[in-house]
Amino acid sequence: MIGERTVPNALVFQGTTVGGLSGIDRDPRTGGYVLISDDRSDRQPARFYTARIDVTANGVGPVEFTGTKSLLRPDGKTYPPLSTGDGTTVDPEDIRVDPWTGDYTWSQEGERRPNLLIDPSVRSAKRDGAFARELPLPANLKITADRGPRQNLVLEGLTYAAAGSLVVSTVEGPLLQDGPDATPEHGALTRIVVQTRSGHQLAQYAYPEEPVFAKPVPATGFASTGVTSILAVDPLDPTRFLVVERSFVTGVGNKVRVFEVDTKGATNVANRDLADPTGVRPVRKRLLVDLADLGLSTVDNIEGITWGPRLRTGERSLLLVSDDNFSATQVTQVVALAVRL
């Protein structure tokens, strides 16, 4: 670990409440960072932030916000809160700088409620927040009454790969047709989705989630595991990624692990359900780091990951950010690691 920094809870910046930071990416054009908030326009319109974060082999500097912009619909308006019921609300989760255009590509989870079904999406915005485009969505990621993603377990992770020619996303948890969610007794299979930058789907791969790390206290409490972010190991490599798995258990807390993943040799499961995984070869994975081993002040709800600058010692810096859920009992935390792969 290089170091960690926390952002003051409920920090007000340019008229917005900083919180819910669910994605982070380094912008090679500026050396700064872009971060997305998962505010569903409940506090202020859905938005992203830009920031400076100095990272060296000796430590990580404070998070200095430099700007914020609202994400805009194709008609130029901001996204409304869910309470309006007009079906255009969004649940932002991850953000990446398009290496070809410099636009901001972002994912959102949509909504599954008894009387409201909103599909997830991958969209791009200009640097001022203006709508740029939307990628076609694979059919099995669309939300229907009895198939597709579970509520709040959809497109949580997003990255570019193969020099920007591929857009790779992760589903946070198993689709309804892919079997039960992970529990303390067993893991689950979710999906890594590989598309061209125009949206043509090339493959989906089964990703094996770990079992939930502990049982809730009390036993009736909440326990969940999910894939919260994905990052290409090398910008030219189409098969190797870092994947963040985050678990939360009532009465116990969070566990966050980063795995190195390779899709090479894995079965393309784009056209099959995973409730019966017979014959499916999932992606290969190995543990890179368990944040519990780093001596952090706390392990919170880590949801974003990005490469930072290369260090003078030869390692690459890796930054992670936590989503505080706009809660006074959680923190917005930036963790900086030195990694040699």
VOBA-1610 file (N, C-alpha, C; in pm, whole numbers, padded with zeros to 5 digits, always signed):
BEGIN
Met+00083-00119+00000Met+00000+00000+00000Met+00086+00124+00000Ile+00053+00220-00086Ile+00119+00350-00087Ile+00057+00441+00017Gly-00076+00444+00020Gly-00144+00531+00115Gly-00292+00536+00089Glu-00363+00611+00172Glu-00507+00628+00156Glu-00545+00771+00193Arg-00654+00818+00134Arg-00709+00949+00165Arg-00860+00936+00176Thr-00921+01017+00262Thr-01065+01022+00269Thr-01113+01162+00235Val-01231+01167+00172Val-01295+01293+00138Val-01395+01325+00249Pro-01400+01449+00297Pro-01495+01482+00404Pro-01638+01441+00368Asn-01706+01384+00465Asn-01843+01340+00442Asn-01933+01459+00408Ala-02019+01439+00305Ala-02116+01541+00262Ala-02048+01670+00217Leu-01926+01658+00165Leu-01856+01775+00111Leu-01940+01842+00003Val-01954+01973+00011Val-02027+02048-00091Val-01925+02107-00187Phe-01940+02075-00317Phe-01850+02126-00420Phe-01933+02177-00536Gln-01915+02304-00568Gln-01987+02369-00679Gln-02137+02337-00674Gly-02193+02348-00554Gly-02337+02332-00538Gly-02386+02189-00537Thr-02295+02092-00532Thr-02335+01951-00529Thr-02278+01884-00405Thr-02343+01774-00364Thr-02293+01694-00253Thr-02205+01584-00309Val-02078+01584-00269Val-01985+01482-00316Val-02011+01353-00239Gly-02037+01246-00311Gly-02062+01117-00248Gly-02105+01017-00353Gly-02120+00892-00309Gly-02162+00787-00403Gly-02063+00765-00515Leu-01934+00786-00491Leu-01835+00776-00599Leu-01813+00629-00633Ser-01865+00588-00748Ser-01870+00447-00785Ser-01773+00409-00896Gly-01710+00506-00960Gly-01616+00477-01068Gly-01510+00585-01075Ile-01390+00546-01118Ile-01278+00640-01130Ile-01193+00598-01249Asp-01140+00697-01322Asp-01048+00667-01431Asp-00949+00782-01444Arg-00826+00746-01478Arg-00724+00850-01501Arg-00734+00898-01645Asp-00729+01029-01662Asp-00740+01091-01794Asp-00600+01119-01846Pro-00554+01046-01948Pro-00417+01067-01996Pro-00396+01205-02058Arg-00504+01272-02094Arg-00490+01405-02154Arg-00455+01511-02051Thr-00493+01490-01926Thr-00471+01591-01823Thr-00385+01540-01708Gly-00374+01408-01692Gly-00308+01351-01576Gly-00397+01351-01453Gly-00518+01405-01467Gly-00613+01406-01357Gly-00706+01286-01365Tyr-00814+01293-01288Tyr-00905+01179-01277Tyr-01049+01226-01298Val-01131+01135-01348Val-01275+01158-01357Val-01343+01054-01268Leu-01441+01098-01192Leu-01513+01011-01099Leu-01663+01029-01121Ile-01739+00921-01115Ile-01883+00929-01135Ile-01953+00906-01002Ser-02061+00982-00980Ser-02144+00965-00861Ser-02266+00880-00897Asp-02307+00794-00804Asp-02427+00714-00831Asp-02554+00780-00775Asp-02548+00910-00754Asp-02667+00987-00719Asp-02767+00976-00835Arg-02884+00923-00808Arg-02985+00904-00911Arg-03069+01030-00930Ser-03001+01144-00928Ser-03066+01275-00936Ser-03156+01302-00815Asp-03134+01230-00705Asp-03213+01253-00585Asp-03167+01378-00511Arg-03037+01403-00509Arg-02983+01521-00441Arg-02960+01633-00542Gln-02879+01602-00643Gln-02861+01690-00758Gln-02861+01601-00882Pro-02871+01658-01002Pro-02875+01576-01122Pro-02755+01482-01133Ala-02777+01363-01191Ala-02670+01265-01214Ala-02549+01336-01276Arg-02427+01302-01228Arg-02313+01385-01261Arg-02181+01311-01245Phe-02075+01376-01294Phe-01939+01328-01272Phe-01855+01443-01221Tyr-01738+01407-01167Tyr-01643+01505-01115Tyr-01508+01485-01182Thr-01429+01591-01187Thr-01288+01580-01221Thr-01207+01617-01097Ala-01087+01560-01086Ala-01008+01582-00965Ala-00860+01563-00993Arg-00777+01622-00909Arg-00634+01597-00906Arg-00602+01512-00784Ile-00521+01408-00804Ile-00476+01323-00693Ile-00330+01291-00720Asp-00239+01350-00646Asp-00097+01324-00666Asp-00058+01191-00604Val+00004+01105-00685Val+00046+00974-00637Val+00193+00955-00670Thr+00273+00926-00569Thr+00414+00894-00588Thr+00444+00769-00506Ala+00567+00722-00517Ala+00606+00604-00438Ala+00604+00634-00289Asn+00603+00763-00252Asn+00608+00800-00111Asn+00471+00823-00048Gly+00366+00829-00131Gly+00234+00852-00072Gly+00134+00903-00172Val+00013+00927-00123Val-00096+00979-00206Val-00141+01111-00147Gly-00155+01211-00233Gly-00196+01343-00188Gly-00346+01354-00171Pro-00393+01471-00126Pro-00537+01490-00107Pro-00612+01487-00239Val-00742+01457-00231Val-00829+01459-00348Val-00877+01603-00367Glu-00832+01667-00475Glu-00866+01807-00501Glu-00962+01812-00619Phe-01089+01834-00593Phe-01188+01839-00701Phe-01169+01965-00784Thr-01178+01949-00915Thr-01154+02061-01006Thr-01276+02099-01089Gly-01378+02014-01092Gly-01497+02047-01169Gly-01603+01940-01155Thr-01725+01973-01195Thr-01834+01877-01200Thr-01929+01916-01312Lys-01985+01816-01378Lys-02081+01838-01486Lys-02194+01738-01473Ser-02314+01781-01510Ser-02428+01691-01514Ser-02420+01606-01640Leu-02461+01480-01627Leu-02479+01394-01743Leu-02613+01427-01806Leu-02614+01443-01938Leu-02734+01491-02006Leu-02796+01384-02096Arg-02928+01391-02109Arg-03002+01305-02200Arg-02980+01354-02344Pro-03023+01274-02443Pro-03010+01320-02583Pro-03080+01453-02610Asp-03186+01485-02534Asp-03256+01612-02556Asp-03190+01728-02483Gly-03075+01703-02420Gly-03002+01810-02353Gly-03045+01837-02211Lys-03146+01765-02161Lys-03193+01784-02024Lys-03119+01691-01929Thr-03119+01726-01803Thr-03061+01638-01701Thr-03156+01519-01678Tyr-03099+01411-01624Tyr-03182+01295-01591Tyr-03264+01323-01466Pro-03393+01287-01466Pro-03479+01316-01351Pro-03464+01210-01243Pro-03507+01239-01122Pro-03509+01137-01017Pro-03613+01029-01047Leu-03597+00915-00981Leu-03687+00802-01004Leu-03831+00839-00974Ser-03852+00931-00883Ser-03987+00965-00839Ser-04073+01025-00950Thr-04010+01076-01058Thr-04089+01132-01167Thr-04162+01024-01245Gly-04108+00901-01243Gly-04174+00791-01312Gly-04176+00802-01462Asp-04087+00885-01522Asp-04093+00900-01668Asp-04007+00798-01742Gly-03937+00709-01668Gly-03865+00599-01732Gly-03728+00634-01785Thr-03679+00756-01763Thr-03546+00791-01813Thr-03444+00805-01701Thr-03484+00776-01577Thr-03389+00786-01466Thr-03272+00690-01488Val-03156+00723-01432Val-03037+00640-01446Val-02975+00615-01309Asp-02897+00508-01302Asp-02825+00470-01180Asp-02677+00456-01218Pro-02602+00567-01226Pro-02464+00562-01275Pro-02374+00478-01186Glu-02279+00404-01249Glu-02194+00315-01172Glu-02046+00321-01209Asp-02010+00326-01336Asp-01867+00327-01370Asp-01844+00426-01483Ile-01719+00471-01498Ile-01686+00570-01599Ile-01545+00546-01650Arg-01527+00563-01781Arg-01395+00548-01842Arg-01375+00659-01946Val-01250+00703-01959Val-01213+00797-02065Val-01192+00717-02193Asp-01266+00752-02298Asp-01250+00686-02427Asp-01111+00720-02481Pro-01024+00620-02502Pro-00887+00650-02545Pro-00879+00705-02687Trp-00985+00691-02766Trp-00983+00745-02902Trp-01035+00889-02908Thr-01140+00920-02833Thr-01207+01049-02847Thr-01189+01142-02728Gly-01156+01085-02611Gly-01152+01164-02489Gly-01289+01183-02425Asp-01395+01129-02488Asp-01528+01134-02426Asp-01529+01048-02300Tyr-01634+01062-02221Tyr-01653+00982-02100Tyr-01760+00875-02125Thr-01720+00750-02120Thr-01813+00639-02136Thr-01854+00591-01999Trp-01985+00573-01977Trp-02034+00541-01843Trp-02145+00436-01849Ser-02150+00357-01742Ser-02251+00252-01733Ser-02353+00288-01627Gln-02475+00233-01643Gln-02578+00254-01541Gln-02666+00130-01535Glu-02729+00111-01419Glu-02791-00017-01387Glu-02940-00028-01417Gly-03006+00081-01452Gly-03148+00071-01479Gly-03228+00045-01352Glu-03343-00021-01369Glu-03434-00040-01256Glu-03523-00161-01279Arg-03541-00241-01174Arg-03638-00351-01177Arg-03732-00335-01059Arg-03854-00293-01088Arg-03959-00283-00987Arg-04086-00345-01044Pro-04182-00382-00959Pro-04301-00449-01011Pro-04371-00374-01124Asn-04373-00242-01118Asn-04443-00165-01220Asn-04350-00075-01301Leu-04219-00102-01294Leu-04124-00018-01366Leu-04001-00099-01403Leu-03979-00116-01533Leu-03861-00186-01582Leu-03782-00089-01671Ile-03659-00057-01630Ile-03572+00032-01707Ile-03443-00043-01736Asp-03408-00057-01863Asp-03289-00132-01900Asp-03162-00060-01856Pro-03059-00139-01823Pro-02926-00079-01802Pro-02872-00028-01936Ser-02757+00039-01932Ser-02702+00092-02057Ser-02556+00127-02040Val-02489+00140-02155Val-02355+00197-02163Val-02365+00316-02258Arg-02336+00434-02208Arg-02350+00557-02286Arg-02219+00636-02283Ser-02206+00728-02375Ser-02091+00818-02376Ser-02137+00961-02371Ala-02060+01042-02300Ala-02089+01185-02287Ala-01966+01264-02332Lys-01992+01380-02389Lys-01883+01474-02415Lys-01826+01523-02282Arg-01715+01589-02288Arg-01650+01630-02164Arg-01728+01738-02088Asp-01827+01797-02156Asp-01915+01891-02087Asp-02044+01824-02039Gly-02053+01690-02053Gly-02169+01616-02008Gly-02274+01591-02114Ala-02261+01655-02230Ala-02360+01637-02336Ala-02362+01493-02387Phe-02481+01442-02415Phe-02496+01305-02465Phe-02421+01290-02597Ala-02346+01179-02610Ala-02273+01151-02734Ala-02328+01030-02807Arg-02346+00917-02737Arg-02396+00797-02803Arg-02432+00692-02697Glu-02498+00586-02743Glu-02531+00473-02658Glu-02501+00345-02732Leu-02437+00249-02664Leu-02406+00120-02727Leu-02529+00031-02726Pro-02548-00052-02830Pro-02655-00151-02826Pro-02634-00246-02709Leu-02743-00289-02648Leu-02737-00375-02531Leu-02764-00519-02572Pro-02679-00616-02531Pro-02710-00756-02559Pro-02847-00793-02505Ala-02919-00879-02577Ala-03057-00909-02543Ala-03074-00963-02403Asn-02980-01045-02357Asn-02999-01106-02224Asn-02969-01010-02109Leu-02921-00889-02138Leu-02902-00788-02034Leu-03020-00693-02023Lys-03121-00713-02106Lys-03241-00632-02095Lys-03331-00689-01986Ile-03399-00602-01916Ile-03479-00641-01800Ile-03621-00673-01845Thr-03662-00797-01825Thr-03800-00839-01848Thr-03856-00894-01717Ala-03983-00931-01719Ala-04049-00973-01596Ala-03980-01090-01529Asp-03932-01187-01607Asp-03877-01308-01546Asp-03737-01345-01594Arg-03674-01256-01671Arg-03537-01282-01717Arg-03456-01153-01713Gly-03325-01170-01725Gly-03238-01054-01726Gly-03179-01025-01589Pro-03122-00909-01571Pro-03052-00877-01447Pro-03144-00863-01327Arg-03088-00895-01210Arg-03155-00867-01084Arg-03148-00717-01054Gln-03235-00672-00966Gln-03234-00533-00923Gln-03100-00497-00860Asn-03041-00388-00908Asn-02918-00332-00851Asn-02798-00425-00863Leu-02802-00520-00957Leu-02689-00611-00979Leu-02660-00620-01129Val-02638-00506-01191Val-02630-00506-01339Val-02493-00456-01384Leu-02488-00354-01467Leu-02362-00310-01527Leu-02285-00221-01431Glu-02210-00286-01345Glu-02135-00214-01241Glu-01994-00182-01287Gly-01934-00263-01374Gly-01796-00243-01416Gly-01784-00219-01566Leu-01682-00141-01604Leu-01665-00100-01744Leu-01518-00068-01768Thr-01465-00112-01883Thr-01328-00077-01920Thr-01311-00084-02071Tyr-01211-00014-02122Tyr-01169-00029-02262Tyr-01053-00128-02266Ala-01042-00201-02377Ala-00932-00296-02396Ala-00890-00295-02542Ala-00780-00365-02571Ala-00730-00379-02708Ala-00716-00242-02775Ala-00643-00152-02709Ala-00614-00018-02762Ala-00740+00062-02788Gly-00845+00037-02712Gly-00968+00113-02725Gly-01066+00056-02824Ser-01034-00056-02887Ser-01125-00114-02986Ser-01234-00199-02922Leu-01218-00235-02795Leu-01317-00317-02725Leu-01371-00243-02603Val-01500-00262-02578Val-01564-00216-02456Val-01604-00341-02377Val-01554-00352-02255Val-01576-00471-02173Val-01650-00429-02047Ser-01759-00497-02018Ser-01839-00463-01901Ser-01863-00587-01816Thr-01901-00565-01691Thr-01929-00676-01600Thr-02068-00659-01540Val-02136-00772-01526Val-02263-00776-01455Val-02233-00805-01309Glu-02290-00726-01219Glu-02251-00736-01078Glu-02285-00872-01017Gly-02399-00926-01053Gly-02441-01056-01001Gly-02506-01139-01109Pro-02539-01265-01081Pro-02596-01353-01183Pro-02730-01303-01235Leu-02753-01322-01366Leu-02884-01295-01422Leu-02986-01391-01360Leu-03114-01357-01369Leu-03217-01445-01315Leu-03207-01586-01372Gln-03171-01595-01502Gln-03161-01725-01568Gln-03027-01794-01544Asp-02942-01732-01463Asp-02809-01788-01439Asp-02793-01850-01300Gly-02904-01872-01232Gly-02896-01937-01103Gly-02897-01838-00988Pro-02892-01889-00864Pro-02904-01805-00745Pro-02782-01717-00723Asp-02804-01613-00645Asp-02696-01523-00605Asp-02602-01596-00509Ala-02482-01542-00490Ala-02385-01603-00398Ala-02435-01597-00255Thr-02398-01698-00176Thr-02431-01705-00033Thr-02305-01748+00042Pro-02308-01754+00174Pro-02192-01807+00246Pro-02162-01953+00214Glu-02260-02024+00159Glu-02240-02166+00127Glu-02188-02190-00013His-02214-02100-00106His-02171-02122-00244His-02151-01990-00317Gly-02068-01993-00420Gly-02049-01878-00506Gly-02158-01868-00611Ala-02132-01795-00717Ala-02229-01776-00825Ala-02153-01746-00953Leu-02224-01758-01065Leu-02166-01724-01195Leu-02231-01597-01247Thr-02149-01497-01274Thr-02197-01378-01340Thr-02123-01365-01474Arg-02128-01250-01539Arg-02082-01240-01678Arg-01988-01123-01702Ile-01889-01148-01787Ile-01807-01044-01848Ile-01850-01034-01993Val-01884-00914-02039Val-01938-00892-02173Val-01835-00816-02256Val-01802-00869-02373Val-01704-00807-02462Val-01774-00761-02589Gln-01765-00631-02617Gln-01824-00572-02737Gln-01719-00489-02811Thr-01740-00470-02940Thr-01660-00371-03012Thr-01706-00233-02969Arg-01628-00133-03002Arg-01665+00002-02959Arg-01791+00051-03029Ser-01833-00015-03137Ser-01960+00018-03202Ser-02076-00057-03139Gly-02046-00150-03046Gly-02150-00221-02975Gly-02175-00362-03021His-02107-00409-03124His-02125-00549-03169His-02070-00643-03063Gln-02153-00736-03018Gln-02109-00829-02915Gln-02021-00938-02973Leu-01904-00958-02911Leu-01811-01063-02952Leu-01824-01186-02865Ala-01846-01167-02734Ala-01852-01282-02644Ala-01904-01239-02508Gln-01952-01338-02433Gln-01976-01325-02290Gln-01905-01442-02224Tyr-01846-01414-02108Tyr-01773-01518-02035Tyr-01826-01530-01894Ala-01830-01653-01844Ala-01875-01677-01707Ala-01764-01639-01609Tyr-01800-01558-01513Tyr-01706-01518-01408Tyr-01751-01580-01277Pro-01666-01660-01210Pro-01706-01727-01086Pro-01684-01637-00964Glu-01794-01589-00907Glu-01785-01511-00783Glu-01756-01602-00664Glu-01683-01548-00568Glu-01655-01619-00445Glu-01781-01630-00360Pro-01790-01731-00274Pro-01898-01731-00175Pro-01888-01609-00085Val-02000-01567-00029Val-01999-01459+00069Val-01909-01501+00186Phe-01825-01410+00235Phe-01716-01447+00325Phe-01758-01477+00467Ala-01881-01441+00505Ala-01926-01464+00643Ala-02077-01467+00646Lys-02131-01517+00757Lys-02275-01517+00777Lys-02316-01390+00852Pro-02433-01335+00820Pro-02474-01210+00886Pro-02507-01229+01033Val-02492-01118+01104Val-02526-01114+01246Val-02619-00995+01268Pro-02749-01019+01301Pro-02810-01150+01325Pro-02828-01228+01196Ala-02872-01352+01210Ala-02884-01441+01094Ala-02982-01390+00991Thr-03075-01304+01031Thr-03173-01249+00937Thr-03119-01128+00862Gly-02993-01091+00886Gly-02933-00974+00822Gly-02900-00996+00676Phe-02835-00897+00619Phe-02806-00892+00475Phe-02665-00943+00448Ala-02650-01018+00339Ala-02517-01065+00298Ala-02513-01071+00147Ser-02412-01011+00085Ser-02408-01004-00061Ser-02265-00997-00110Thr-02242-01052-00229Thr-02115-01040-00300Thr-02145-00992-00442Gly-02060-00904-00495Gly-02080-00858-00631Gly-01952-00811-00696Val-01950-00813-00828Val-01840-00759-00907Val-01867-00611-00927Thr-01779-00525-00875Thr-01806-00382-00879Thr-01723-00306-00982Ser-01617-00366-01036Ser-01537-00292-01133Ser-01447-00388-01210Ile-01408-00345-01330Ile-01315-00420-01414Ile-01220-00321-01480Leu-01095-00363-01500Leu-00992-00275-01555Leu-00896-00358-01638Ala-00870-00317-01760Ala-00774-00387-01844Ala-00636-00380-01779Val-00566-00494-01774Val-00431-00497-01717Val-00336-00414-01802Asp-00346-00432-01932Asp-00263-00358-02028Asp-00355-00303-02135Pro-00341-00178-02177Pro-00435-00121-02274Pro-00435-00192-02409Leu-00329-00269-02439Leu-00324-00340-02567Leu-00376-00483-02556Asp-00393-00534-02436Asp-00427-00674-02415Asp-00578-00693-02414Pro-00633-00784-02495Pro-00778-00803-02499Pro-00832-00906-02401Thr-00746-00973-02323Thr-00795-01086-02243Thr-00766-01075-02093Arg-00675-00989-02049Arg-00638-00986-01908Arg-00693-00861-01840Phe-00755-00884-01722Phe-00824-00776-01652Phe-00803-00789-01501Leu-00821-00678-01431Leu-00836-00681-01287Leu-00985-00666-01257Val-01034-00747-01165Val-01176-00745-01128Val-01186-00723-00977Val-01271-00631-00937Val-01295-00604-00796Val-01421-00680-00753Glu-01406-00764-00650Glu-01521-00828-00585Glu-01538-00766-00448Arg-01659-00716-00424Arg-01689-00653-00296Arg-01802-00728-00229Ser-01783-00762-00103Ser-01887-00827-00023Ser-01922-00740+00096Phe-02050-00744+00134Phe-02092-00678+00258Phe-02180-00773+00336Val-02154-00783+00465Val-02230-00870+00554Val-02271-00790+00677Thr-02401-00787+00704Thr-02452-00717+00822Thr-02385-00769+00949Gly-02339-00677+01032Gly-02277-00713+01159Gly-02131-00753+01147Val-02080-00762+01023Val-01940-00803+01001Val-01864-00694+00926Gly-01923-00644+00816Gly-01859-00538+00740Gly-01831-00577+00597Asn-01732-00510+00537Asn-01696-00530+00397Asn-01573-00618+00382Lys-01569-00693+00275Lys-01447-00757+00228Lys-01432-00721+00081Val-01312-00673+00045Val-01286-00633-00093Val-01160-00704-00141Arg-01172-00774-00253Arg-01059-00844-00311Arg-01046-00806-00458Val-00922-00795-00504Val-00894-00768-00645Val-00832-00894-00704Phe-00891-00942-00814Phe-00842-01062-00881Phe-00788-01026-01020Glu-00683-01096-01059Glu-00638-01090-01198Glu-00710-01200-01275Val-00769-01163-01389Val-00857-01252-01465Val-00808-01261-01608Asp-00818-01381-01666Asp-00784-01401-01807Asp-00901-01473-01875Thr-00953-01414-01981Thr-01066-01475-02053Thr-01020-01576-02158Lys-00890-01584-02179Lys-00837-01675-02283Lys-00876-01819-02249Gly-00938-01889-02345Gly-00977-02028-02326Gly-01110-02047-02258Ala-01174-01939-02212Ala-01304-01951-02147Ala-01414-01972-02251Thr-01522-02034-02209Thr-01635-02063-02296Thr-01715-01936-02325Asn-01751-01915-02451Asn-01840-01805-02487Asn-01983-01846-02450Val-02041-01780-02350Val-02174-01818-02300Val-02280-01716-02340Ala-02255-01641-02445Ala-02350-01537-02486Ala-02487-01593-02519Asn-02492-01717-02568Asn-02618-01773-02615Asn-02671-01885-02526Arg-02630-01887-02400Arg-02682-01990-02310Arg-02699-01935-02170Asp-02792-01997-02097Asp-02811-01965-01956Asp-02710-02042-01873Leu-02687-01995-01750Leu-02584-02056-01666Leu-02641-02126-01543Ala-02774-02136-01533Ala-02831-02210-01421Ala-02779-02353-01420Asp-02760-02410-01540Asp-02691-02539-01554Asp-02560-02511-01626Pro-02449-02503-01553Pro-02321-02465-01616Pro-02242-02583-01673Thr-02307-02695-01694Thr-02238-02813-01745Thr-02162-02779-01874Gly-02035-02812-01876Gly-01953-02788-01994Gly-01897-02649-02007Val-01931-02559-01915Val-01884-02420-01922Val-01749-02408-01854Arg-01653-02352-01925Arg-01523-02321-01865Arg-01522-02171-01833Pro-01524-02135-01704Pro-01524-01992-01670Pro-01386-01930-01693Val-01379-01800-01675Val-01251-01731-01686Val-01159-01779-01574Arg-01029-01771-01597Arg-00932-01803-01493Arg-00909-01680-01407Lys-00893-01701-01276Lys-00872-01588-01186Lys-00772-01626-01077Arg-00698-01526-01031Arg-00607-01546-00917Arg-00613-01421-00832Leu-00599-01440-00703Leu-00607-01327-00610Leu-00484-01238-00624Leu-00509-01110-00648Leu-00401-01012-00648Leu-00383-00952-00509Val-00494-00909-00446Val-00483-00852-00312Val-00618-00858-00243Asp-00613-00886-00114Asp-00728-00872-00025Asp-00702-00746+00058Leu-00790-00648+00047Leu-00765-00520+00114Leu-00757-00533+00265Ala-00808-00644+00319Ala-00796-00666+00463Ala-00651-00684+00506Asp-00562-00713+00413Asp-00421-00739+00445Asp-00334-00614+00438Leu-00394-00497+00411Leu-00314-00378+00383Leu-00300-00283+00501Gly-00371-00307+00611Gly-00362-00216+00724Gly-00436-00086+00704Leu-00543-00087+00624Leu-00623+00033+00601Leu-00695+00074+00728Ser-00731+00203+00736Ser-00808+00251+00851Ser-00945+00185+00855Thr-01001+00155+00739Thr-01125+00081+00725Thr-01129+00024+00584Val-01200-00086+00566Val-01227-00138+00432Val-01373-00106+00404Asp-01394-00010+00317Asp-01531+00034+00290Asp-01578-00022+00156Asn-01679+00042+00101Asn-01753-00009-00014Asn-01680+00027-00145Ile-01567-00039-00171Ile-01486-00008-00289Ile-01561-00047-00416Glu-01575+00049-00509Glu-01648+00022-00633Glu-01574+00067-00759Gly-01468+00147-00747Gly-01398+00196-00865Gly-01250+00163-00860Ile-01190+00147-00980Ile-01048+00112-00989Ile-00990+00171-01116Thr-00866+00221-01107Thr-00797+00273-01225Thr-00646+00266-01204Trp-00574+00256-01313Trp-00430+00272-01307Trp-00396+00419-01290Gly-00298+00446-01205Gly-00242+00580-01193Gly-00109+00586-01266Pro-00023+00682-01233Pro+00106+00694-01301Pro+00203+00584-01260Arg+00299+00555-01348Arg+00405+00462-01312Arg+00497+00529-01210Leu+00543+00452-01113Leu+00623+00506-01004Leu+00771+00500-01037Arg+00849+00583-00971Arg+00994+00585-00997Arg+01060+00453-00958Thr+00992+00376-00873Thr+01044+00246-00831Thr+01013+00135-00931Gly+00940+00170-01039Gly+00912+00073-01145Gly+00774+00013-01142Glu+00707+00015-01026Glu+00571-00039-01019Glu+00471+00056-01084Arg+00353+00003-01111Arg+00241+00087-01154Arg+00158+00120-01031Ser+00108+00242-01026Ser+00017+00276-00916Ser-00125+00237-00956Leu-00199+00191-00858Leu-00338+00147-00878Leu-00423+00217-00774Leu-00528+00287-00819Leu-00614+00362-00729Leu-00752+00296-00722Leu-00807+00291-00601Leu-00941+00241-00579Leu-01021+00346-00503Val-01152+00354-00529Val-01236+00452-00462Val-01360+00383-00407Ser-01406+00429-00290Ser-01523+00370-00227Ser-01645+00460-00242Asp-01760+00396-00251Asp-01889+00461-00257Asp-01945+00466-00114Asp-01963+00587-00061Asp-02009+00600+00077Asp-02161+00593+00091Asn-02230+00573-00022Asn-02377+00564-00020Asn-02442+00687+00043Phe-02371+00800+00043Phe-02419+00924+00104Phe-02458+00901+00250Ser-02383+00816+00317Ser-02412+00779+00455Ser-02305+00834+00549Ala-02347+00888+00660Ala-02252+00942+00759Ala-02172+00832+00827Thr-02216+00707+00815Thr-02144+00596+00879Thr-02043+00532+00784Gln-02032+00581+00661Gln-01935+00529+00565Gln-01842+00641+00521Val-01741+00605+00440Val-01643+00705+00396Val-01622+00699+00246Thr-01589+00814+00190Thr-01536+00820+00054Thr-01384+00807+00067Gln-01331+00697+00022Gln-01194+00658+00050Gln-01121+00633-00082Val-01003+00692-00097Val-00916+00663-00212Val-00795+00587-00159Val-00772+00469-00214Val-00661+00384-00174Val-00564+00373-00291Ala-00435+00394-00266Ala-00334+00384-00370Ala-00239+00268-00339Leu-00220+00182-00438Leu-00134+00065-00425Leu-00021+00072-00527Ala+00089+00005-00499Ala+00196-00016-00595Ala+00189-00161-00642Val+00183-00181-00773Val+00158-00314-00829Val+00266-00347-00932Arg+00318-00469-00921Arg+00408-00518-01024Arg+00348-00647-01079Leu+00304-00644-01205Leu+00242-00759-01268Leu+00334-00818-01374
//
